[in-house]
Amino acid sequence: MKRNITDEQARHMVELLKKKSVLIKNFSHKIEKYRLSGDKQTYKRKLKELLEKEEIKVYGKKIV
């Protein structure tokens, strides 16, 4: 199912991706061992947990 998005929505999504990629760079070394071992479940869980913590630490709230 294709969904048409406006330019404003596209810019907003790109900004969110940029912010999240910067945050992930701050803690990627902590989850690298799970990525290399192929443990997808633990990797996804740790990524989600650490991303939420980093968002709160940097921005004071979770990014939507």
N, C-alpha and C positions, 0 to 999 in steps of 0.2 A: 504494500500500500504506500503510494507516494503522497507526501504531504508538502504543499507549497508553504514556504516560510518567507517572511518579509526580510528586507535588508537589515532592519533593526534587530530582528530576532537572530539573524545570522551573526551580526556583530556581537551581540550579547553572548551567544554561544562560544564564539572565538575568544572573547575576553575571559570567560569562565575557564576555558581550556588552558589559556595562557597562565592564569593564576594558579590553577591546579598543578600544571607542569612545574612551575617554580617551587611550589610546596613539596612536590614529590622529590625534587632534587635535594631538598633538605634532609630527607630520611631514607632515600633509596638504598643506601649502604646497609640499612638494618634489615631489609627484606630480600636482598640479593641472594642469600643462601637458599631461600625457598624457591626462587625463580630458577636458579641453576639446578636444584635437585629435582625439579619437575613436580613439586608438591603444590598443585594448583589451588586446592581448597585452603590450605594454610596461607599461601601467598595472597589470595583474594581477601581473606579475613584480616590478615595483618595490614594489608594495604588500606583497607577501609578504616580500620581502627586508627592507624597512624595518621591518615589523611584528616580524619575528624579532629584528632588532637592538635595537629599542626594548624588547621584552619582556625580553631579556637584560640590557639596561642598567638597567631599572627594577626588575625582579623577580629578577634574577640567574639566571633560567632561562626556558625557553620554556613558555608556558601551553598546556595540552592542550586 
